Amino acid sequence: MYPEVAEDIKHLIKFRYQLTPYLYNALYEAHAYYRPIIRPVFYEFGGDEKTFEPSDDFLLGDAMLVASVVDKGATTRQVYLPECVDGWYDYHTENWYEGGQTVLLPAPFDKPPLLVKAGSMIPMNDDQVTFATRKETRGMKLFPHTLEGQSEYTLFEDDGVSVISDTSCAKIHFVLTVATNQIDVRVTKTGGYQLPYEQMNFYLPANEKRPLFVNGQKLESRDGRFCFLVSECEEGA
């Protein structure tokens, strides 16, 4: 069925699986803190009057701006980027854009326009799932402030089955501190749940040249990955 788009659909299914940790975390925050998963843009940017204008755009969690493509055959999309001090990154190309402007973005069928607020951290699955294997590995895509800034993110992890308790779940807290000459991430863990992965890979935009330090240790890039052992997480309060 629809062989002409089969490969694109397969790519999108894999992309959704890659974003499962971000989506799962949004579900947990909706349950625990009543934060909506899908939000109108003005929910986070009420000070920007243009976000109240009719639009097909929406926020996925507090970090991602989704620009829906609803015109048949369209291969580009005009997207308004809400006013944001640190600007926005294109998730796919990692290009940075200043907020408060409308930009023209490519919109191929297999890569719908997706923007990420600068200063955000996006957890993802590093391994591709197959029918034969279901290995859990975790990556964290960093979209740093262009100059200086600080932001935080808490990742909820559990087995997806057990009732939530101190021993059946874990929370990994990230503090991203960006300076003009380096990027620092502090990682702490609380909860007794044993994580199903031994390392976490950090990723920076391809054109980011500042060194990355995690818990005070400078990490070296290997094929674009900065590997961090979860055993080196600090214990949180």
C-alpha positions in Angstrom: 0.0 0.0 0.0 1.4 3.4 -1.1 4.8 2.1 -2.0 5.9 5.5 -3.1 5.9 6.8 0.5 6.7 3.5 2.3 10.3 4.5 3.0 9.3 7.9 4.3 6.7 6.3 6.6 9.3 3.9 7.9 11.6 6.8 8.6 8.9 8.6 10.5 8.1 5.5 12.6 11.7 5.3 13.6 11.8 9.0 14.4 8.9 8.6 16.7 10.6 5.7 18.5 13.7 7.9 18.8 11.6 10.6 20.6 9.8 8.1 22.9 11.8 9.2 26.0 10.8 12.8 25.5 7.1 11.8 24.9 7.1 9.4 27.8 8.5 12.2 30.0 5.8 14.6 28.8 3.2 11.9 29.7 4.6 11.6 33.2 4.6 15.4 33.7 1.0 15.5 32.6 0.1 12.8 35.2 2.3 14.3 38.0 2.0 18.0 37.5 -0.9 18.5 35.1 1.2 20.0 32.4 -0.4 19.5 29.0 1.5 17.5 26.5 0.2 19.4 23.5 -0.1 23.2 24.0 -1.1 26.2 22.0 1.9 28.4 21.3 0.6 31.2 23.4 0.6 28.9 26.4 4.3 29.4 26.8 4.7 32.7 24.9 1.7 34.8 26.0 3.7 38.0 25.9 4.1 37.6 22.1 0.8 38.9 20.5 1.5 37.0 17.2 1.1 33.7 19.0 -2.6 34.4 19.4 -3.2 34.6 15.7 -4.8 31.6 14.0 -2.2 28.9 13.2 -1.7 25.2 12.8 1.4 25.3 14.9 1.6 23.8 18.4 4.0 23.1 21.2 4.9 19.5 22.1 5.9 19.7 25.7 7.7 23.0 26.6 10.7 22.6 24.3 9.4 21.7 20.8 7.5 23.7 18.3 5.7 21.6 15.7 4.8 23.3 12.4 2.1 21.3 10.8 2.1 20.9 7.0 -1.5 20.8 5.8 -1.2 22.0 2.2 -1.2 19.2 -0.3 2.1 18.9 -2.1 3.9 21.5 0.0 7.6 21.1 0.4 8.3 24.2 2.4 6.5 25.9 5.3 6.5 29.5 6.6 6.9 29.3 10.4 6.6 32.0 12.9 9.1 31.6 15.7 7.9 33.1 19.0 9.9 35.8 20.6 12.5 34.0 22.7 15.7 35.6 24.1 17.9 32.6 23.1 16.2 31.8 19.8 15.3 28.4 18.1 17.1 25.5 16.5 15.8 23.5 13.6 15.8 19.9 15.1 16.8 18.3 11.8 19.4 20.7 10.4 20.5 22.2 13.8 20.5 25.7 12.2 19.8 28.5 14.7 17.2 31.2 14.2 16.4 34.3 16.1 12.9 34.4 17.7 10.2 36.9 16.8 10.4 36.3 13.0 8.9 34.2 10.3 11.2 31.8 8.4 10.9 29.6 5.5 11.8 26.0 6.3 12.0 22.8 4.2 9.2 20.4 4.8 9.9 17.1 3.2 7.4 14.3 3.9 9.8 12.4 6.1 11.0 15.4 8.1 8.2 17.7 9.1 9.3 21.1 10.5 10.3 20.8 14.1 11.9 23.6 16.1 13.5 23.4 19.6 13.8 26.3 22.0 17.5 27.1 22.6 18.6 26.0 26.1 16.5 22.8 25.8 17.6 19.2 26.4 15.8 16.4 24.4 16.2 12.8 25.6 16.0 10.2 22.9 16.6 6.5 22.2 19.9 5.9 20.6 19.3 2.4 19.3 16.7 1.5 16.6 14.1 -1.0 17.7 13.6 -4.2 15.7 11.4 -7.2 16.1 14.5 -9.2 17.1 15.9 -6.7 19.7 14.6 -4.1 22.1 17.7 -2.6 23.6 17.4 0.6 25.7 20.1 3.2 25.2 19.8 6.8 26.0 20.9 9.9 24.2 20.5 13.6 25.2 20.5 16.2 22.5 21.7 19.6 23.8 20.6 22.8 22.2 22.7 25.3 24.0 22.1 29.0 24.5 24.0 31.0 21.9 26.0 33.0 24.4 25.2 32.4 28.1 22.4 30.8 30.1 21.2 28.1 32.4 18.3 25.6 32.1 17.1 22.4 33.8 15.4 19.2 32.8 14.3 16.2 34.8 14.0 12.8 33.0 11.7 10.2 34.5 12.7 6.6 34.1 10.8 3.4 35.1 10.0 -0.1 33.7 6.7 1.1 32.2 4.8 -1.6 34.2 5.2 -1.2 38.0 3.3 1.1 40.3 5.4 4.3 40.9 7.4 4.1 44.1 10.9 5.2 45.3 12.3 1.8 44.2 10.5 1.4 40.9 11.5 4.7 39.3 14.4 7.1 39.0 14.7 10.7 38.1 17.7 12.1 36.4 18.2 15.8 36.8 20.2 17.8 34.3 21.4 21.4 34.8 22.8 22.9 31.6 25.1 25.9 32.2 26.4 27.7 29.1 29.2 30.2 29.0 30.9 31.9 26.1 33.9 29.5 26.4 32.4 26.2 27.5 29.2 24.1 28.1 28.7 22.4 31.5 26.1 19.8 32.4 25.5 18.5 36.0 23.8 15.2 36.2 22.2 13.9 39.4 20.0 10.8 40.0 17.4 10.0 42.6 15.3 6.9 43.1 16.2 3.2 43.5 15.3 2.0 39.9 18.3 0.5 38.1 18.6 2.1 34.8 18.5 -0.3 31.8 21.5 1.3 30.2 25.1 1.9 31.3 26.0 5.0 29.4 24.3 8.1 28.0 25.4 9.9 24.9 25.3 13.6 24.7 25.0 15.4 21.4 25.7 19.0 20.4 24.8 20.8 17.2 27.4 20.1 14.5 28.6 23.7 14.4 29.0 24.0 18.2 32.7 24.4 19.0 32.7 25.0 22.8 34.0 22.1 24.9 31.5 20.0 26.9 32.0 19.2 30.6 29.8 16.7 32.4 30.0 16.6 36.2 33.3 18.5 35.9 34.8 16.0 33.4 35.7 17.2 29.9 34.2 14.8 27.4 35.7 14.1 23.9 33.6 13.7 20.9 33.6 10.3 19.1 31.7 10.4 15.9 29.6 13.2 17.2 28.9 11.5 20.5 30.0 12.5 24.0 29.8 9.3 26.1 29.0 9.5 29.8 28.8 6.5 32.2 25.6 6.7 34.2 27.5 5.2 37.2 29.1 8.6 37.4 25.8 10.4 38.1 25.9 12.2 41.4 23.3 11.3 44.0 20.6 13.9 44.2 18.9 15.1 47.3 
